[in-house]
Amino acid sequence: MVGGPAQALAAPQADERAFESAGGVRANVVAMDELRVAGAQLNVVVGDVEGNAKQIGEAMAWAESAGADLLVLSELALSGYPPEDLVLRDGFVAANLRALDELAAQAGDCITVVGFVDRAADIDDLPDDAVTRGVANAAAILHRGAVAGVYHKVLLPNYGVFDESRYFARGGRPAQTWRLGGLTFGVSICEDAWVADGPPIQQAAAGARLLVNINASPYNYGKALAREDLMRGQARAAGAPLVYVNQVGGQDELVFDGHSMVFSAEGRLLARAPQFVEDRFVVDVALSGDPKPEAEAVGRLLDADEEVYRALELGVGDYVRKNGFDHVVIGLSGGIDSALTAAVCADALGPDRVWGVAMPSRYSSPGSVTDAEDLAGRLGIRFTILPMDEIFQSYLDALAPIFDERLPDVTEENIQARIRGALLMALSNKFGGMVVATGNKSEMAVGYATLYGDMAGGYAVLKDVFKTLVYRLARWRNTIGEVIPPSTISKPPSAELAPDQRDSDSLPPYDVLDAILERYIEEDRSIASIVGEGYDEATVARVARMVDRNEYKRRQSAPGVKITAKAFGKDRRLPITNRYRLG
């Protein structure tokens, strides 16, 4: 970073930096009565430094015009989060630092706090025991044409989807503070505020009367309320107002839900930005007393099923848009999974960018095609029927001399699935759309899916959605407009790859299966522990074996939206070659 951290600031004491209070700082701030805080939860793109800087600059101009004293943006907003191995490329880090200096030149009286990637060579606060990396996860404080200060993230998460210890050097000044007029404030980054006695609490003990925490906190089911309780507790424990701003948008498997918040020193919610959409807000924060919040500043939290649906919608929508696809192609079987997938994609992208394709075979029921066509009509999406039975027969004929007298089995079922996958990929190659896989988490868990068949695709919307939740989401979607045919929801689930086939022929009932899977996958429970809750021992052992032996399939699956605390992929990393079994 040009100039280095906090170069332009005097240092009244070891961990404090001061801003001049004359000029644009409002009189009531100097008197320490009230601060006008602006927040902007932006949908940035990893690696698009120029585009992200443009969004940040527009937010800075907006905050200045709104008379804000302080603008808060998200963690690594300039680089996008998570940048992963991009931070190992010197050119990428240099580009983000140049953009930061350009943003600093635009800064006026309103102080801006924004996340960026700092160089390790500019880190002057590494603790002696730090593992030195090339860069730091940093927050810049921009004011009156300069980078007026820099904070380096102290607590680096290295669990679940996070690999920050792989990339970043950790900061060593958790109690660092800055002064605005007569106000001392602290800045921290995401994980720093997720522990009981982290940097925000230490900054408050060092005299901070306002706390800022910038975030790239990915969504998972149930996290919103837990996050609110945590930040409310931090504000109360610190005895200082807390401003929490989160990123919004989809980034590969992750969805960031926004849900930025401002709390008073007593823990009262003063502002709550909406979930899953970009938003800007301004709130006057009293630095003494506890005024009631203005009702319009506190948006509602979404209900549980709507929250998951909007996460899926944002995840697939941003994946398609940010990766430059014109449209998506979906195989419509007439079943619940493909119906929900199509509904989510139509809502995310618009019906004109969704192409549904039915590919009936000799085993398809008449209702499969009619339900698929009915769904397409309700959604207003393009619909094509592409029969595949003659292709299937050509495979059977070609293989007959080799298969000889062997009876049909899963081999013939998989041939059909792979023909369908090949047809969808042909449409993708010829017309440029991305194939969206329709499998759900229950199927992926137990391997009830065909490699290079129904698993084919660039993205899997329902990859982290258990089958029982698929039904809930379909019913919820129909409450705001009936787009999924009732017959699709009520029919027994079937892959329709053999005569009169039902999922229940191969799997336990989904309510039983999903309960076992949740305990075995997401809670890492042993077979004995699950059986102890009353589940049949043979069923639990069989499900566990199916999960364990299908890791190789999951490793080859398309990315999909993470909505649970432990999704397949980065959350759950098990070796494919593995003989250990939970007892």
Secondary structure by P-SEA (a helix, b strand, c coil): cccccccccccccccbbbcccccccccccccccccbbbbbbccccccaaaaaaaaaaaaaaaaaaacccbbbbccccccccccccccccaaaaaaaaaaaaaaaaacccbbbbbbbbbbccccccccccccccccccbbbbbcccccccccccccccccccccccccbbbbcccccccccccccccccccccccccccaaaaaaaacccbbbbbbcccccccaaaaaaaaaaaaaaaacbbbbbbbbbcccccbbbccccccccccccccbbbbccccccbbbbbbcccccccccccbbbbbcaaaaaaaaaaaaaaaaaaaacccbbbbbccccaaaaaaaaaaaaacccccbbbbbbbcccccaaaaaaaaaaaaaaccbbbbbbcaaaaaaaaaaaccccccccccaaaaaaaaaaaaaaaaaaaaacbbbbbbbccaaaaaaccccccccccccccccccccaaaaaaaaaaaaaacccccccccccccccccccccccccccccaaaaaaaaaaaccccccaaaaaaacccaaaaaaaaaaaaaaaaaaaaccbbbbcccccccccbbbbcccccccc
